[in-house]
Structure formats: structure tokens, C-alpha cells
Amino acid sequence: MNKSAFSMLEVVFVIVVIGILSAVFVPRFERDNAGEAAYQIARHIRLAQHYALVDDKFSATDSEWYKGMWRITFRKSHYCYAVYSNQDYARGGTQADENECAFDPLTKKRLYSDTGCNEDTARTDDVLLWKSYGVNSIEMTHCGSNSQILFDQMGRPYGSAGKLLEDDCVITVGTDNGHSAEVTVYKETGYVKITKIDSTVL
């Protein structure tokens, strides 16, 4: 007589073996918030550079033309940022307002945050790093003003208005779960790269 089905004991044995193998060989994945935040920041820095190239802003007659350059500005005390061009600088404007901010081509929302990094559903939550990724620190090294990176009409990075970066700018973000990541903006070229996630150099 041919046996055509598994016995209950065989089924239980297979389930136990699969459970043991999965516990031993399948790694437990934890969301890499710092890495995700770094990749988003890098993407939005490139977007600011793209806008600068497209707008091609330069004036030989206006000595303050650089104040209207496209930039990414970080609110390091509240862990968010905005991507904008200070279009009303001639009228004394200094802070980004919603109409001066870039649109994220993925979310179709403005990359705007107020100085307190408050929530607003009309704008993208992605720039609220504290909310989207659990970011609890932002450090900027060799970035000139240490709060923003600007781009001229040739895509070159400035650390402060009117002054090119003299060193590669390194932005380090840390998260609530103890992870960190670095984004580097290279001087002269403005090339943007994720250079480190935790202890792994990329």
C-alpha cells in the first residue's frame, strides 16, 4: 500500500526545523533611519544645485545678487531644513517663505519648514527629520556658515553668501536609535555623496 499523505508528526517536524533555520539564518532587519535621512538630504542638496543651474542667476550690476542663490538651510536646533531661493532679498527678506521654496518632484509638496520645524500637512513632512527619521542631531563641518549650503549659476557650492567652500562640507545626522550617517558636499564641484553610514565608509 502506497503512502499518499504526510503524517501529523512529519508536518510538525518540518515546521520545527523551518522555525529553527529561520531563527538562525535570517537576520533581524532594523530600519536604517540615519541612512534614509542621509539619502534624502543628498537628493535635496542635488535638487537645490539643479535649481541654481536652471535659474542661472548672476548680476554684474547687483553686488548682492548672491543673496538670491538657491540653497538648503538646516534648522539644527529642531532638526529640519528648507530648500529655497531668497527671491525677496532686495526688499530685505532673509528667511524662506513658502513661495520661495522648491517643490519636491516626488511628493509634489514644497520643501519648506519654519524656524521651529513645526508640522504642516500642506508641506512635505520629509524635511521634518525629527518626525520622519527620528533625527536628534545635525552637525555640519567645514560648511562655512554651518547652517546652509548655497549654489551659484555654475553649481559651485558656497558655505556662506558670496564665499565658495574652501573644504569639503560634511553633514552628519544622528538618530534616536543610535545610528549616524554622513553626507559630503565636495568643494569646487558641488558633487554630493553619502560617505559614511554608522562605521561603514562608502
C-alpha positions as CSV (number, residue, x, y, z in Angstrom):
1,M,0.0,0.0,0.0
2,N,1.4,3.4,-1.1
3,K,1.5,6.2,1.4
4,S,0.0,9.3,-0.2
5,A,0.0,11.9,2.7
6,F,2.2,13.3,5.4
7,S,1.6,12.2,9.0
8,M,0.9,14.9,11.6
9,L,4.3,14.1,13.2
10,E,6.1,14.7,9.9
11,V,4.3,18.1,9.4
12,V,5.2,19.2,12.9
13,F,8.8,18.1,12.5
14,V,9.1,20.1,9.2
15,I,7.6,23.2,10.9
16,V,10.0,23.0,13.8
17,V,13.0,22.6,11.5
18,I,12.0,25.6,9.4
19,G,11.5,27.7,12.6
20,I,15.0,26.8,13.9
21,L,16.6,27.6,10.5
22,S,14.8,30.9,10.2
23,A,15.8,31.9,13.7
24,V,19.5,31.1,13.0
25,F,20.0,32.2,9.4
26,V,17.5,35.0,8.8
27,P,18.9,38.4,10.1
28,R,16.7,40.7,12.0
29,F,16.3,43.8,10.0
30,E,16.1,47.2,11.7
31,R,15.1,50.3,9.8
32,D,18.2,52.4,8.9
33,N,16.7,55.8,9.7
34,A,20.1,57.6,9.5
35,G,20.9,56.2,6.1
36,E,17.4,57.0,4.8
37,A,17.7,60.6,6.1
38,A,21.2,61.0,4.5
39,Y,20.0,59.8,1.1
40,Q,17.1,62.2,1.2
41,I,19.3,65.1,2.3
42,A,21.7,64.3,-0.6
43,R,18.8,64.2,-3.0
44,H,17.5,67.6,-1.9
45,I,21.0,69.1,-2.0
46,R,21.3,68.0,-5.6
47,L,17.8,69.5,-6.2
48,A,19.0,72.9,-4.9
49,Q,22.0,72.6,-7.2
50,H,19.8,71.8,-10.1
51,Y,17.5,74.8,-9.5
52,A,20.7,77.0,-9.3
53,L,21.9,75.7,-12.7
54,V,18.4,76.2,-14.3
55,D,17.9,79.7,-12.9
56,D,21.4,80.8,-13.9
57,K,21.3,83.7,-11.5
58,F,24.1,86.3,-11.8
59,S,24.3,90.0,-11.9
60,A,27.3,92.2,-12.7
61,T,25.5,95.3,-11.5
62,D,23.9,94.0,-8.3
63,S,26.7,93.4,-5.7
64,E,24.2,91.4,-3.5
65,W,23.0,89.0,-6.2
66,Y,24.4,86.1,-4.3
67,K,21.7,86.6,-1.6
68,G,19.2,85.1,-4.1
69,M,21.1,81.9,-4.7
70,W,19.4,78.5,-4.3
71,R,20.3,76.8,-1.0
72,I,19.5,74.2,1.6
73,T,19.2,75.7,5.1
74,F,19.2,73.5,8.2
75,R,17.4,74.3,11.4
76,K,19.9,72.3,13.5
77,S,18.3,73.1,16.9
78,H,15.0,71.5,15.7
79,Y,16.2,69.0,13.1
80,C,14.7,70.1,9.8
81,Y,15.6,72.0,6.7
82,A,14.2,74.0,3.7
83,V,15.3,74.3,0.1
84,Y,14.7,77.8,-1.3
85,S,16.0,80.9,-3.1
86,N,15.8,84.2,-1.2
87,Q,14.0,86.0,-4.0
88,D,13.0,89.0,-2.0
89,Y,16.5,89.8,-0.7
90,A,16.3,93.2,-2.4
91,R,13.3,94.1,-0.2
92,G,15.1,93.0,3.0
93,G,13.8,89.4,3.1
94,T,16.2,87.0,4.9
95,Q,14.1,83.9,5.8
96,A,12.5,81.4,3.5
97,D,8.8,81.7,3.0
98,E,6.6,79.1,1.4
99,N,6.5,80.7,-2.1
100,E,10.3,80.8,-2.3
101,C,10.8,77.1,-1.6
102,A,11.4,74.3,-4.1
103,F,8.9,71.6,-5.0
104,D,9.9,68.0,-4.3
105,P,9.3,66.3,-7.6
106,L,8.4,63.1,-5.8
107,T,5.8,64.4,-3.3
108,K,4.7,67.5,-5.2
109,K,4.9,69.4,-2.0
110,R,7.2,72.4,-1.0
111,L,10.4,71.7,0.8
112,Y,9.6,74.2,3.5
113,S,9.9,74.3,7.2
114,D,9.5,77.2,9.6
115,T,12.2,78.0,12.1
116,G,10.6,75.8,14.7
117,C,10.2,72.8,12.4
118,N,6.5,72.6,13.1
119,E,4.2,70.2,11.3
120,D,2.1,71.4,8.4
121,T,0.3,68.9,6.1
122,A,0.4,71.3,3.2
123,R,4.2,70.9,3.0
124,T,6.2,67.7,2.9
125,D,6.9,66.1,6.2
126,D,10.2,64.7,4.8
127,V,12.1,67.9,5.7
128,L,11.0,67.4,9.3
129,L,13.9,65.0,10.0
130,W,12.9,64.6,13.7
131,K,9.4,63.3,12.7
132,S,10.2,61.2,9.6
133,Y,13.5,59.6,10.7
134,G,14.0,60.2,14.4
135,V,16.9,62.6,13.8
136,N,18.2,64.1,17.0
137,S,21.4,65.8,15.9
138,I,22.7,67.6,12.8
139,E,26.4,68.5,12.7
140,M,28.0,70.5,9.8
141,T,31.8,70.5,9.5
142,H,33.7,72.8,7.1
143,C,30.5,74.2,5.7
144,G,31.2,77.9,6.1
145,S,28.1,79.4,7.8
146,N,27.5,75.9,9.4
147,S,23.8,76.1,8.7
148,Q,23.4,76.3,4.9
149,I,24.9,75.4,1.6
150,L,24.3,77.7,-1.4
151,F,24.9,77.1,-5.1
152,D,25.8,79.6,-7.8
153,Q,24.9,79.6,-11.5
154,M,27.6,77.0,-12.3
155,G,26.6,74.7,-9.5
156,R,29.5,75.5,-7.3
157,P,28.9,75.3,-3.5
158,Y,29.1,78.2,-1.2
159,G,29.3,77.9,2.6
160,S,28.1,81.4,3.1
161,A,26.7,84.0,0.8
162,G,29.4,85.2,-1.5
163,K,32.1,82.8,-0.4
164,L,33.0,79.4,-2.1
165,L,33.6,76.4,0.1
166,E,37.2,76.1,1.0
167,D,36.9,72.5,2.2
168,D,34.6,69.6,1.6
169,C,31.4,70.1,3.7
170,V,30.4,67.2,5.8
171,I,26.8,66.9,7.2
172,T,26.4,64.3,9.9
173,V,23.0,63.2,11.2
174,G,22.3,61.1,14.2
175,T,19.1,59.3,15.2
176,D,17.2,58.2,18.3
177,N,18.2,54.6,17.8
178,G,21.9,55.4,17.9
179,H,22.7,55.4,14.2
180,S,24.5,58.0,12.2
181,A,25.3,58.9,8.5
182,E,27.4,61.4,6.7
183,V,26.7,63.4,3.5
184,T,29.7,65.2,1.9
185,V,29.4,68.1,-0.5
186,Y,32.7,68.5,-2.3
187,K,34.3,71.9,-2.7
188,E,34.5,73.4,-6.2
189,T,32.4,70.8,-8.0
190,G,29.5,70.5,-5.6
191,Y,29.5,66.7,-6.0
192,V,27.2,65.2,-3.3
193,K,27.9,61.7,-1.9
194,I,26.8,59.6,1.1
195,T,30.3,58.9,2.6
196,K,29.5,57.0,5.8
197,I,26.6,55.1,7.4
198,D,27.5,54.2,11.0
199,S,31.1,52.9,10.8
200,T,30.9,51.8,7.2
201,V,32.7,54.1,4.8
202,L,31.1,54.2,1.4
